[in-house]
């Protein structure tokens, strides 16, 4: 009996508490009281206009939201597939485009190349007049300069149209229902006080279902106002949790993708750099050892500094039959392309020397020009119209005759500088280059024969030596400053002279970066017998030094 009384007592207390809660949450004024106190004429027209406007605005907003979302997805996908499309890696960019299918509004997508030819498509193409949203984005390569293709994405608007039709149908049904059940006044009041707020709440609920966080702005002095306030609190809670979850997932995905890409880039970069460093060892291996000319030279030094790990400057030295050959070549470009050109020059020069022995300098340059044009297929029409090689070489050849004590020089684009007791002079090569499809052959290249005098040294260099930009006015170092520098250090051994030259160029350049490969060959022939004391009875001297050329506007 005691337990039964306690149970009845708890039930009564629960009913009382429930009644208090209902009383506390009860609206100040009921909807019925409001409806019957209102007399609203011409309700049918006003309700239809309001409902139609809301439906149109809602449809327009949803379409704009779909267009924005379509634009964002297309931009992100275009950026993501730029690199794989640049390398035509279908295994990467096709799955990324296929991933758009997961979007509920997706209809069709295709990827075009830079000639607007189809590369890939997914989904179902829209029918003409379907009102689908089409977004096209140009895909730019990773460096940001070249168009590599176009991404077109189509999003269907059928769901938007269905919602708009449903809203219009709901409005019409509500109007008919109110018209049949109530008078004109009650229909107007019901439309304004009940149907419209409920319609807004239903639309907001549908938007929340798709994670479009919409809140309601309803007066809180009746039942609908209280429901709207509760709905807003629910939306705020759902939005906070969903935003946090999506942000965390996005951060995790981005971090994982970034780590993966960094590892791939580091691996690729390491492999490329290892290959280029190995290529430098190969290129250094084909350069000559100045010691091969030591029996005929009192002093000789070589400076070879490519702009990158490998370069486009090439030098060769050879001694046979009492003659010493020194060739210097400045190939098109620098880095890896220039290094490939040096291999071509080295191969063709070897073929020339193997066949002709030690011909005159002009014959070497002429034959080198012919062979380069043949090897690079510049001596025949270009079947592609624009893809054939237009590369070439500036080159100079010196041949020192030990018995006659003479240096024979021929240059195409390069000059020979002589430093002697009387100062610095220059023997200029022709203003022509070897090779190049768009340039004519150099024709006859004159040979300059110079009688070596005691104490004279000879210098060949590529334009990367004098084209250092620097100084107060950021100008080229130039041949004139070069001649002055050589005269200042004329009493130094050649290796020390080259070190002094390098230091002076570094000081002139300052913070400016180098622009080209840099190679310089300096040699002082060894004279013997009557030639060593300045006598010229050993042979017919024909000295042909010319004055240092007048500096160009780029020179000081």
HUBEL-V518381 format. One record per residue. RES is the residue in three letters. SS is DSSP state (~ for helix, > for strand, _ for the rest). PSI is psi in degrees with one decimal (NA if undefined). OMEGA is omega in whole degrees, 0 to 359 (NA if undefined). Layout:
# HUBEL-V518381
res: <RES | RES>
ss: <SS | SS>
psi: <PSI | PSI>
omega: <OMEGA | OMEGA>
This chain:
# HUBEL-V518381
res: <UNK | UNK | UNK | UNK | UNK | UNK | UNK | UNK | UNK | UNK | UNK | UNK | UNK | UNK | UNK | UNK | UNK | UNK | UNK | UNK | UNK | UNK | UNK | UNK | UNK | UNK | UNK | UNK | UNK | UNK | UNK | UNK | UNK | UNK | UNK | UNK | UNK | UNK | UNK | UNK | UNK | UNK | UNK | UNK | UNK | UNK | UNK | UNK | UNK | UNK | UNK | UNK | UNK | UNK | UNK | UNK | UNK | UNK | UNK | UNK | UNK | UNK | UNK | UNK | UNK | UNK | UNK | UNK | UNK | UNK | UNK | UNK | UNK | UNK | UNK | UNK | UNK | UNK | UNK | UNK | UNK | UNK | UNK | UNK | UNK | UNK | UNK | UNK | UNK | UNK | UNK | UNK | UNK | UNK | UNK | UNK | UNK | UNK | UNK | UNK | UNK | UNK | UNK | UNK | UNK | UNK | UNK | UNK | UNK | UNK | UNK | UNK | UNK | UNK | UNK | UNK | UNK | UNK | UNK | UNK | UNK | UNK | UNK | UNK | UNK | UNK | UNK | UNK | UNK | UNK | UNK | UNK | UNK | UNK | UNK | UNK | UNK | UNK | UNK | UNK | UNK | UNK | UNK | UNK | UNK | UNK | UNK | UNK | UNK | UNK | UNK | UNK | UNK | UNK | UNK | UNK | UNK | UNK | UNK | UNK | UNK | UNK | UNK | UNK | UNK | UNK | UNK | UNK | UNK | UNK | UNK | UNK | UNK | UNK | UNK | UNK | UNK | UNK | UNK | UNK | UNK | UNK | UNK | UNK | UNK | UNK | UNK | UNK | UNK | UNK | UNK | UNK | UNK | UNK | UNK | UNK | UNK | UNK | UNK | UNK | UNK | UNK | UNK | UNK | UNK | UNK | UNK | UNK | UNK | UNK | UNK | UNK | UNK | UNK | UNK | UNK | UNK | UNK | UNK | UNK | UNK | UNK | UNK | UNK | UNK | UNK | UNK | UNK | UNK | UNK | UNK | UNK | UNK | UNK | UNK | UNK | UNK | UNK | UNK | UNK | UNK | UNK | UNK | UNK | UNK | UNK | UNK | UNK | UNK | UNK | UNK | UNK | UNK | UNK | UNK | UNK | UNK | UNK | UNK | UNK | UNK | UNK | UNK | UNK | UNK | UNK | UNK | UNK | UNK | UNK | UNK | UNK | UNK | UNK | UNK | UNK | UNK | UNK | UNK | UNK | UNK | UNK | UNK | UNK | UNK | UNK | UNK | UNK | UNK | UNK | UNK | UNK | UNK | UNK | UNK | UNK | UNK | UNK | UNK | UNK | UNK | UNK | UNK | UNK | UNK | UNK | UNK | UNK | UNK | UNK | UNK | UNK | UNK | UNK | UNK | UNK | UNK | UNK | UNK | UNK | UNK | UNK | UNK | UNK | UNK | UNK | UNK | UNK | UNK | UNK | UNK | UNK | UNK | UNK | UNK | UNK | UNK | UNK | UNK | UNK | UNK | UNK | UNK | UNK | UNK | UNK | UNK | UNK | UNK | UNK | UNK | UNK | UNK | UNK | UNK | UNK | UNK | UNK | UNK | UNK | UNK | UNK | UNK | UNK | UNK | UNK | UNK | UNK | UNK | UNK | UNK | UNK | UNK | UNK | UNK | UNK | UNK | UNK | UNK | UNK | UNK | UNK | UNK | UNK | UNK | UNK | UNK | UNK | UNK | UNK | UNK | UNK | UNK | UNK | UNK | UNK | UNK | UNK | UNK | UNK | UNK | UNK | UNK | UNK | UNK | UNK | UNK | UNK | UNK | UNK | UNK | UNK | UNK | UNK | UNK | UNK | UNK | UNK | UNK | UNK | UNK | UNK | UNK | UNK | UNK | UNK | UNK | UNK | UNK | UNK | UNK | UNK | UNK | UNK | UNK | UNK | UNK | UNK | UNK | UNK | UNK | UNK | UNK | UNK | UNK | UNK | UNK | UNK | UNK | UNK | UNK | UNK | UNK | UNK | UNK | UNK | UNK | UNK | UNK | UNK | UNK | UNK | UNK | UNK | UNK | UNK | UNK | UNK | UNK | UNK | UNK | UNK | UNK | UNK | UNK | UNK | UNK | UNK | UNK | UNK | UNK | UNK | UNK | UNK | UNK | UNK | UNK | UNK | UNK | UNK | UNK | UNK | UNK | UNK | UNK | UNK | UNK | UNK | UNK | UNK | UNK | UNK | UNK | UNK | UNK | UNK | UNK | UNK | UNK | UNK | UNK | UNK | UNK | UNK | UNK | UNK | UNK | UNK | UNK | UNK | UNK | UNK | UNK | UNK | UNK | UNK | UNK | UNK | UNK | UNK | UNK | UNK | UNK | UNK | UNK | UNK | UNK | UNK | UNK | UNK | UNK | UNK | UNK | UNK | UNK | UNK | UNK | UNK | UNK | UNK | UNK | UNK | UNK | UNK | UNK | UNK>
ss: <_ | ~ | ~ | ~ | ~ | ~ | ~ | ~ | ~ | ~ | ~ | ~ | ~ | ~ | ~ | ~ | ~ | ~ | ~ | ~ | ~ | ~ | ~ | ~ | ~ | _ | _ | _ | _ | _ | ~ | ~ | ~ | ~ | ~ | ~ | ~ | _ | _ | _ | _ | _ | ~ | ~ | ~ | ~ | ~ | ~ | ~ | ~ | ~ | ~ | ~ | ~ | ~ | ~ | ~ | ~ | ~ | ~ | ~ | ~ | ~ | ~ | ~ | ~ | ~ | ~ | ~ | ~ | ~ | ~ | ~ | ~ | ~ | ~ | ~ | ~ | ~ | ~ | ~ | ~ | ~ | ~ | ~ | ~ | _ | _ | _ | ~ | ~ | ~ | ~ | ~ | ~ | ~ | ~ | ~ | ~ | ~ | ~ | ~ | _ | _ | _ | > | > | > | > | > | > | > | > | _ | _ | _ | _ | > | > | > | > | > | > | _ | _ | _ | _ | _ | _ | _ | _ | _ | > | > | > | > | > | > | > | > | _ | _ | _ | _ | _ | _ | > | > | > | > | > | > | > | > | > | _ | _ | ~ | ~ | ~ | ~ | ~ | ~ | ~ | ~ | ~ | ~ | ~ | ~ | ~ | ~ | ~ | ~ | ~ | ~ | ~ | ~ | ~ | ~ | ~ | ~ | _ | _ | ~ | ~ | ~ | ~ | ~ | ~ | ~ | ~ | ~ | ~ | ~ | ~ | ~ | ~ | ~ | ~ | ~ | ~ | ~ | ~ | ~ | ~ | ~ | ~ | ~ | ~ | _ | _ | _ | _ | _ | _ | _ | _ | _ | _ | _ | _ | _ | ~ | ~ | ~ | ~ | ~ | ~ | ~ | ~ | ~ | ~ | ~ | ~ | ~ | ~ | ~ | ~ | ~ | ~ | ~ | ~ | ~ | ~ | ~ | ~ | ~ | ~ | ~ | ~ | ~ | ~ | ~ | ~ | ~ | ~ | ~ | ~ | ~ | ~ | ~ | ~ | ~ | ~ | ~ | ~ | ~ | ~ | ~ | ~ | ~ | ~ | ~ | ~ | ~ | ~ | ~ | ~ | ~ | ~ | ~ | ~ | ~ | ~ | ~ | ~ | _ | _ | _ | ~ | ~ | ~ | ~ | ~ | ~ | ~ | > | > | > | > | > | > | > | > | > | _ | _ | _ | _ | _ | _ | _ | > | > | > | > | > | > | > | > | _ | _ | > | > | > | > | > | > | > | > | > | _ | _ | _ | ~ | ~ | ~ | ~ | ~ | ~ | ~ | ~ | ~ | ~ | ~ | ~ | ~ | ~ | ~ | ~ | ~ | ~ | ~ | ~ | ~ | ~ | _ | _ | _ | _ | ~ | ~ | ~ | ~ | ~ | ~ | ~ | ~ | ~ | ~ | ~ | ~ | ~ | ~ | ~ | _ | _ | _ | _ | _ | _ | _ | _ | _ | _ | _ | _ | _ | _ | _ | _ | > | > | > | > | > | > | > | > | > | > | _ | _ | _ | _ | > | > | > | > | > | > | > | > | _ | _ | > | > | > | > | > | _ | _ | > | > | > | > | > | _ | _ | > | _ | _ | _ | > | > | _ | _ | _ | _ | _ | _ | _ | _ | _ | _ | _ | _ | > | > | > | > | _ | _ | _ | _ | _ | > | > | > | > | > | _ | ~ | ~ | ~ | ~ | _ | _ | > | > | _ | _ | _ | _ | > | > | _ | ~ | ~ | ~ | ~ | ~ | ~ | ~ | ~ | ~ | ~ | ~ | _ | _ | _ | _ | _ | ~ | ~ | ~ | ~ | ~ | ~ | ~ | ~ | ~ | ~ | ~ | ~ | ~ | ~ | ~ | ~ | _ | _ | _ | _ | _ | _ | _ | _ | > | > | > | > | > | > | > | > | _ | _ | _ | ~ | ~ | ~ | ~ | ~ | _ | _ | _ | _ | _ | _ | _ | _ | _ | _ | _ | _ | > | _ | _ | _ | _ | _ | _ | _ | _ | _ | _>
psi: <-41.4 | -45.1 | -37.7 | -41.5 | -40.5 | -38.5 | -45.1 | -37.5 | -43.4 | -37.6 | -41.6 | -40.9 | -38.0 | -41.5 | -37.3 | -42.6 | -40.6 | -41.2 | -39.6 | -40.6 | -40.5 | -38.7 | -40.0 | -35.2 | 2.7 | 143.1 | 154.7 | -38.8 | 137.8 | 158.9 | -35.9 | -42.4 | -39.9 | -44.0 | -43.0 | -11.1 | -9.8 | 139.3 | 110.2 | 110.0 | 161.0 | 40.4 | -35.4 | -48.0 | -43.8 | -43.8 | -43.4 | -41.9 | -44.6 | -46.6 | -39.8 | -40.3 | -43.5 | -42.9 | -42.0 | -44.6 | -43.9 | -43.7 | -40.5 | -44.6 | -43.3 | -36.7 | -41.8 | -39.9 | -40.4 | -38.8 | -41.8 | -44.6 | -40.5 | -40.8 | -42.0 | -46.7 | -40.1 | -41.9 | -45.6 | -42.8 | -40.1 | -41.7 | -36.3 | -32.8 | 3.8 | -50.2 | -51.1 | -31.9 | -35.0 | -39.0 | 5.2 | 44.7 | 90.7 | -29.2 | -15.6 | -52.3 | -27.0 | -46.2 | -34.2 | -38.3 | -38.2 | -27.7 | -20.0 | -20.7 | -27.2 | -17.2 | 132.9 | -23.0 | -1.5 | 140.5 | -46.7 | 146.7 | 147.3 | 154.0 | 125.8 | 150.9 | -173.8 | -10.9 | 14.6 | 30.9 | 141.3 | 128.9 | -36.6 | 145.5 | 154.3 | 153.9 | -168.0 | 123.7 | 141.5 | 152.1 | 148.0 | 137.6 | 11.2 | -11.7 | 15.2 | 155.1 | 121.9 | 128.5 | 127.7 | 134.9 | 135.5 | 133.6 | 121.4 | 140.5 | 161.7 | -28.9 | -10.9 | 26.4 | -29.4 | 133.8 | 126.5 | -7.9 | -172.4 | 138.6 | 124.0 | 128.3 | 135.3 | 129.1 | 134.6 | 145.2 | 14.1 | -39.0 | -39.4 | -44.2 | -38.0 | -42.5 | -41.3 | -43.5 | -40.3 | -40.1 | -42.9 | -41.7 | -39.8 | -43.2 | -44.6 | -42.5 | -41.5 | -41.2 | -42.9 | -41.9 | -44.5 | -36.8 | -40.3 | -23.9 | -31.1 | 171.4 | 174.6 | -41.1 | -44.7 | -37.9 | -43.2 | -45.6 | -43.0 | -40.9 | -44.0 | -40.9 | -21.3 | -56.2 | -46.3 | -48.5 | -41.0 | -38.0 | -42.0 | -39.4 | -40.7 | -42.7 | -39.9 | -38.7 | -41.3 | -37.8 | -37.7 | -34.9 | -31.3 | 19.8 | 33.4 | 102.3 | 94.6 | 135.9 | 164.3 | 144.2 | 83.6 | 145.1 | 140.8 | 25.6 | 12.9 | -174.8 | -41.9 | -36.0 | -42.2 | -39.6 | -39.5 | -40.6 | -42.1 | -38.6 | -42.9 | -40.4 | -39.8 | -42.8 | -41.4 | -42.2 | -44.5 | -40.5 | -43.1 | -45.2 | -41.0 | -39.6 | -43.1 | -41.7 | -46.5 | -38.6 | -42.9 | -43.9 | -42.0 | -41.2 | -41.9 | -43.1 | -43.9 | -40.4 | -43.4 | -43.0 | -39.8 | -43.1 | -43.4 | -44.0 | -40.0 | -41.0 | -43.0 | -43.5 | -41.5 | -41.7 | -46.4 | -43.3 | -40.5 | -41.9 | -42.4 | -45.8 | -37.0 | -40.2 | -42.7 | -39.5 | -38.4 | -37.3 | -33.6 | -41.4 | -38.4 | -43.8 | -40.4 | -31.1 | -27.2 | -5.2 | 151.5 | 159.1 | 114.1 | -19.2 | -19.3 | -22.2 | 1.7 | -40.2 | -26.2 | -1.2 | 134.6 | -29.6 | 146.0 | 142.1 | 149.4 | 128.2 | 118.6 | 107.4 | 96.8 | 152.3 | -40.9 | -163.3 | -41.5 | 166.2 | 179.0 | 12.5 | 141.2 | 143.5 | 145.5 | 142.3 | 140.0 | 144.6 | 126.1 | 143.9 | 40.9 | 15.2 | 145.3 | 127.9 | 132.6 | 121.0 | 135.7 | 132.1 | 135.7 | 103.5 | 162.1 | 132.5 | -173.0 | -175.0 | -149.1 | -45.6 | -44.0 | -37.6 | -38.9 | -38.3 | -36.6 | -34.5 | -38.5 | -45.2 | -44.7 | -42.3 | -45.8 | -36.5 | -42.6 | -41.3 | -40.4 | -48.8 | -33.6 | -34.4 | -46.3 | -4.0 | -113.0 | 75.6 | 176.6 | 155.8 | -41.1 | -33.7 | -37.5 | -47.0 | -41.0 | -43.8 | -35.6 | -39.6 | -46.3 | -43.9 | -37.7 | -43.9 | -37.4 | -43.6 | -40.2 | 7.4 | 36.0 | -7.6 | 15.2 | 160.7 | 149.9 | 110.3 | -28.7 | -17.8 | -20.1 | -5.9 | -7.0 | 162.2 | 137.4 | 51.5 | 159.9 | -166.0 | 138.8 | 130.7 | 156.9 | 147.1 | 131.9 | 133.5 | 117.9 | 121.9 | 109.9 | -38.2 | -43.4 | -16.5 | 37.0 | 153.0 | 118.0 | 128.5 | 138.7 | 134.8 | 144.1 | 96.0 | -9.7 | 154.0 | 167.6 | 129.4 | 131.0 | 127.7 | 117.6 | -173.8 | -28.1 | 2.4 | -155.1 | 130.7 | 164.5 | 138.1 | 112.9 | 134.6 | 170.9 | 152.9 | 62.5 | 165.4 | 162.9 | 139.6 | -153.4 | 115.8 | -38.1 | -2.3 | 147.4 | 161.4 | 152.1 | -14.3 | -151.3 | 127.3 | 117.7 | 148.6 | 128.4 | 124.1 | 120.4 | 126.7 | 118.8 | 133.2 | 156.0 | 137.2 | -6.9 | 143.6 | 154.0 | 144.8 | 126.9 | 134.0 | 156.0 | 164.9 | -12.6 | -17.4 | -46.1 | -7.6 | 22.4 | 129.7 | 133.5 | -156.5 | 176.2 | -35.0 | 12.1 | 61.4 | 169.0 | 148.7 | -46.8 | 161.7 | -29.7 | -46.4 | -34.3 | -44.8 | -41.4 | -42.2 | -41.0 | -38.9 | -37.3 | -34.4 | 28.0 | -24.3 | -1.5 | 152.4 | 153.7 | -38.6 | -42.9 | -34.5 | -41.3 | -36.2 | -41.6 | -38.5 | -45.5 | -42.8 | -41.1 | -39.7 | -40.7 | -41.4 | -39.9 | -40.9 | -36.3 | -124.1 | -6.9 | 146.1 | 150.2 | 155.0 | -11.6 | 166.3 | 154.9 | 119.0 | 137.0 | 131.2 | 126.5 | 133.5 | 147.6 | 107.9 | 149.8 | 120.4 | 145.3 | 160.3 | -142.9 | -26.5 | -28.6 | -26.6 | 12.7 | -2.1 | 146.5 | 19.5 | -12.4 | -12.2 | 170.6 | 98.2 | 139.9 | 73.4 | 135.1 | 39.1 | 144.7 | 156.7 | 157.3 | 129.4 | 149.9 | 133.8 | 147.2 | 170.7 | -23.4 | -10.9 | 161.3 | NA>
omega: <180 | 179 | 181 | 179 | 180 | 179 | 179 | 180 | 180 | 179 | 179 | 179 | 179 | 180 | 180 | 180 | 179 | 179 | 179 | 180 | 179 | 179 | 181 | 183 | 183 | 179 | 180 | 178 | 181 | 178 | 180 | 180 | 180 | 184 | 184 | 177 | 184 | 170 | 187 | 179 | 175 | 185 | 185 | 183 | 183 | 182 | 180 | 180 | 181 | 183 | 178 | 179 | 180 | 180 | 180 | 180 | 180 | 180 | 179 | 180 | 181 | 178 | 177 | 178 | 178 | 179 | 178 | 180 | 178 | 179 | 180 | 180 | 180 | 178 | 181 | 181 | 179 | 178 | 183 | 184 | 182 | 182 | 179 | 177 | 177 | 179 | 180 | 180 | 183 | 182 | 180 | 189 | 178 | 176 | 180 | 177 | 178 | 182 | 179 | 181 | 182 | 178 | 187 | 179 | 184 | 177 | 188 | 176 | 175 | 180 | 178 | 176 | 184 | 175 | 180 | 173 | 183 | 173 | 186 | 174 | 179 | 182 | 183 | 180 | 180 | 176 | 178 | 179 | 181 | 180 | 180 | 180 | 180 | 179 | 179 | 179 | 173 | 181 | 182 | 180 | 190 | 181 | 174 | 184 | 192 | 174 | 179 | 179 | 180 | 175 | 177 | 181 | 181 | 177 | 182 | 178 | 182 | 181 | 178 | 180 | 180 | 180 | 180 | 179 | 179 | 179 | 179 | 179 | 178 | 179 | 181 | 180 | 180 | 180 | 179 | 180 | 179 | 180 | 181 | 187 | 187 | 176 | 180 | 183 | 181 | 178 | 180 | 181 | 180 | 181 | 185 | 189 | 185 | 189 | 182 | 177 | 179 | 178 | 178 | 180 | 179 | 178 | 178 | 178 | 179 | 178 | 178 | 177 | 178 | 177 | 169 | 194 | 181 | 177 | 182 | 177 | 183 | 175 | 187 | 182 | 175 | 184 | 179 | 177 | 178 | 178 | 178 | 178 | 178 | 178 | 179 | 178 | 179 | 179 | 180 | 179 | 179 | 182 | 180 | 180 | 181 | 178 | 180 | 181 | 180 | 179 | 179 | 179 | 180 | 179 | 180 | 179 | 181 | 180 | 180 | 179 | 180 | 179 | 181 | 180 | 179 | 179 | 180 | 181 | 179 | 179 | 180 | 180 | 179 | 180 | 180 | 181 | 177 | 179 | 181 | 177 | 177 | 177 | 177 | 179 | 178 | 181 | 176 | 181 | 180 | 175 | 184 | 172 | 181 | 182 | 181 | 180 | 185 | 180 | 183 | 185 | 173 | 179 | 179 | 181 | 181 | 173 | 179 | 182 | 176 | 178 | 177 | 181 | 174 | 185 | 183 | 175 | 181 | 179 | 176 | 178 | 180 | 179 | 176 | 174 | 176 | 178 | 179 | 179 | 174 | 178 | 175 | 182 | 176 | 185 | 178 | 174 | 176 | 182 | 185 | 178 | 178 | 179 | 177 | 179 | 179 | 178 | 177 | 180 | 181 | 181 | 182 | 177 | 179 | 179 | 180 | 183 | 178 | 183 | 190 | 182 | 180 | 180 | 179 | 182 | 182 | 178 | 177 | 182 | 179 | 179 | 178 | 177 | 181 | 183 | 178 | 180 | 179 | 181 | 181 | 177 | 178 | 182 | 180 | 181 | 179 | 182 | 181 | 178 | 183 | 187 | 185 | 183 | 170 | 183 | 181 | 189 | 161 | 187 | 176 | 180 | 172 | 174 | 179 | 177 | 185 | 183 | 182 | 182 | 181 | 174 | 175 | 185 | 170 | 183 | 174 | 182 | 179 | 182 | 177 | 179 | 182 | 177 | 182 | 180 | 182 | 180 | 184 | 177 | 184 | 173 | 190 | 173 | 180 | 179 | 179 | 176 | 177 | 182 | 183 | 179 | 186 | 180 | 177 | 175 | 185 | 182 | 181 | 178 | 183 | 176 | 177 | 180 | 184 | 176 | 183 | 175 | 180 | 177 | 181 | 173 | 187 | 186 | 171 | 176 | 175 | 185 | 176 | 179 | 186 | 183 | 174 | 179 | 180 | 182 | 182 | 184 | 178 | 178 | 178 | 177 | 170 | 181 | 182 | 176 | 178 | 179 | 178 | 181 | 179 | 179 | 180 | 185 | 183 | 183 | 182 | 168 | 188 | 179 | 177 | 179 | 179 | 176 | 177 | 177 | 180 | 179 | 180 | 178 | 177 | 180 | 179 | 184 | 181 | 181 | 180 | 178 | 174 | 185 | 186 | 172 | 185 | 178 | 179 | 175 | 177 | 179 | 177 | 183 | 176 | 179 | 180 | 178 | 182 | 181 | 185 | 181 | 175 | 179 | 180 | 182 | 184 | 182 | 181 | 182 | 175 | 183 | 181 | 177 | 177 | 182 | 176 | 186 | 177 | 184 | 176 | 179 | 179 | 183 | 179 | NA>
